Amino acid sequence: MTLQDFKLKMVSELSSIYEMDELNSIFNLLSEDYLKIPRSKILLADEIHLDESNQTLFLSALERLKTHEPIQYVLGKTTFIDLEFKVNSSVLIPRPETEELVRLILKEDLDGKEIFDIGTGSGCIAISLAKNLPNAKVSALDISIDALEVARENAKLNNVNIEFIHADIFEYHLDKKYDVIVSNPPYVTESEKLKMKKNVLNYEPEIALFVNDSDPTKYYEFIINFSKNHLHANGQIYLEINENYKYDLNLLAQNYEYKIIEFKLDTHNKIRFLVLSEDNQLEKNTH
Ligand code: GLN
């Protein structure tokens, strides 16, 4: 079997699940990872013969993809802010929006500051911040032991030091202040869940994604309240949010008397981020 034969088989068996450009990118990711060849070489797919062990690799990936398993879990890894992260079904696959959140934070001059990531999952936010801010002190909390195991591996893989904390944020007490509190908490409501695809629903951890329709902003309320006692006077909160709850979140931030309340758009022009701070001096930096 040549690589081209595999590609044709893959396209015919997965075309009901994926668009053609998604199929192309999945094919490229598999070829790069399994054959360790650059993208330019993949163009010569009909000249590349797959030996028996490679055939087994490609065909078993195809079987997993047919069940709607995300390519990132099939490969066991993904890229986030140009860094490699291991992933498995205990952690959410890092999303491009969350990369935007990290890039927003990296616009600030935060090296040497203390940063706290609540609900770290794979560790993608904490680790990419630590990598880009070598003197920052980054702590990251998660309720899931399995997620923390992945996050710890990722910190090692990317050669950064993070303080990992295993706790339920709702039960977590500490006597400490940070310069930045960041979180991408669960924000998809159970009713929005009905519209989601099988690859998310069957494989990604529910605990990282969903909130009850009856209390969709509970993580935000807790974090905004928590930050009142755990943020330095000129500190900032960075949150990834669900656009549908922007009014509730705005009200929450006002109730907790944050002076600067900024909603920011993602590249799809959806309101996706909320940045809060107390100190007017920071206003110029966050625009
Ligand atoms: N952006 C993710 C999604 O729509 C949700 C992430 C989250 O709940 N924090 O799948």
Residues whose N, C-alpha, C, O or C-beta is under 5 A from the ligand:
A	BS01	LIG	R95 N184 P185 P186 Y187 V188 A208 L209
